[in-house]
Amino acid sequence: DPNGIMVEDQGSFARVLPRGVAFDGTSFLIPWWWSRVNPPWDEKIQAVRVSPDGAVLRPPTTISQGGSAPDARRTPAVAFGQTSYLVAWYDRRTGGEDVYGARVTSGGVLDPSGIPIAAGPDLEWYPAVAFGADQFLVVNDQHPSIVEHRVALGVGRPGSQDAVHRLGRLLDRDERFGLVAS
């Protein structure tokens, strides 16, 4: 569509920053970071389903609701795998930046509290998601100090949809905002 497709209009009181799209064979899921521009400056991750012809199929779904600042929810990424989407984001619910995820189906959000994917004393942020070999791959930036590297985590294995296991470091240099594809 040369004029674009309106998926959400928040007026002047909020920012809507989409990041990523995934297709399940029937519809697209488009997640975004929603942020109020005035107090209480709350943030959340929302998504909407859109048909291939551009029709918004239902109102936005809240995937993760933050509180007021500094409880931020930011930079969602999404992939579809077999029966569900995985939306990953970073948030500050514990005081530092950690990566969480939630599985989403046509019936709704399966993990309303989020699954901790990359949490710890280091800054974990800017996830990217792909699906293959019966599991999701989540790649995120990690800042233990000034040195940044990319970490890969597998989410889900056959018979264990929510298992998280560390796959290891991918890069040990100043690479940021990576993407993965399935």
C-alpha positions, 0 to 999 in steps of 0.5 A: 500500500503506497499510503501505508496502513494505520495500525494504531493512532495514539494522538499526541499523548503517546509515542508508538514505535513499531519494531519488527513484523512476523507472519504465521501464514494467515496474518501478521503480528506487528509489535511496538513500544508504547510510551506516554510522553507526559507523566506518569511516563508509563511504557508497554509492549503492544501488538496488533494482528493485520491481515495480508490485505492490510485490515487490522483484525482486532484492537491492540493486545498488551503483551507487557505492561510497565509501571511508571518511570523507570519501569520501562518496556522497550524495543520489541522483536518478533518471530513466528514458530510452528504454533506461536509468536515469540515477542522479546523486549528489554525492560527495567522491572528489576532496576537494570535492563533485562530481556524478557519474552512472551509467546503470543497466539491468536488466542492471546498472550500465553506468558503475561508476566513474561519469560526472563530470557537474559537477566543478570547484573549486566545490561541486556537489551535490544533483542532480535528473534528468529525461529528454526530447528524447533526453537526460537533464537534470541540474540541480544546486546550485553554490556558487562562494562564498556565491551559489548558482545552479542549473546544467543539464547534458545527459547523452547525445545520440542516438548518444552516450549518455555525452556531457556538455554544459553547458546553462547557468545557470538561476537566480542566487538562493538556490534550493535542492534543485530538482526537474525533471520530464520 
